[in-house]
C-alpha cells in the first residue's frame, strides 16, 4: 500500500505497569509512583504491535520533537529535511537479543541538508530501563526514562521547549544504516497523510494512549503499530505555558 520511504542517518558515535488506556486493563500505580508507573521526573512509554515483535527484521521507534517548532516527525524525511527529529527511544536487536537505547539526532553545522547524525546517549539502569515483554504476550514493550536523558548532551538539537510532539515508527533495518518505514501513527502509514501529534505538555502529569489514524495495514503484523501509551510524571508539575 503506497510507496516505501527511506530514512537515512549518519552514525556518530522496570516493571511494566499500565495505568489507563481507553479499553486497556487498568492497573493501579504502586505507592510513590505516578503516571504510567513512572517515578517523579520520568517518562514511561508503552509500544504495542499486532503480533510479537520481530527484531531480526525491524526496529521500533518513538521519536520526539523537543524543540519549539511544533512540527511532528514524519516519514517524509527527505522532503522535510528530517524536521521534528530531536530524540528517539529505539528498541532493536542486540547481540542475538534485544535492547533499547536513547538517540539524539545531530545536524551537521556545515551542511544541515544531509541526514542528521545519530548519537547514542549514555545511560545507567537508574535513569533508563527497558522491559521487552510488558504485557506477557510479546506484543508490548516499555521504556522508562528520566526526562533529562532527552535534554542532553548539550547543545540540544534546537531550543528545548516544554511542549513536545511525537510520532512512532516501525522501520526495516539494514547493516548500512538505512531504514525503510513499515508503519507510523499516520493515516497513510508509510506515506501521506501524515500523523499530526497532539501537544505534549511536559510540565504536566499525563497518561494518554494514542492509536494510529486511518486504515493502513502493513503486510507483516509484527510491524503494525496498535497503540502508543505516553505517561509523564514531572518533578514539580505546573500548568502548561
Order of alpha helices (4+ residues) and beta strands (2+ residues): beta-beta-beta-beta-alpha-beta-beta-beta-beta-beta-beta-beta-beta-beta-beta
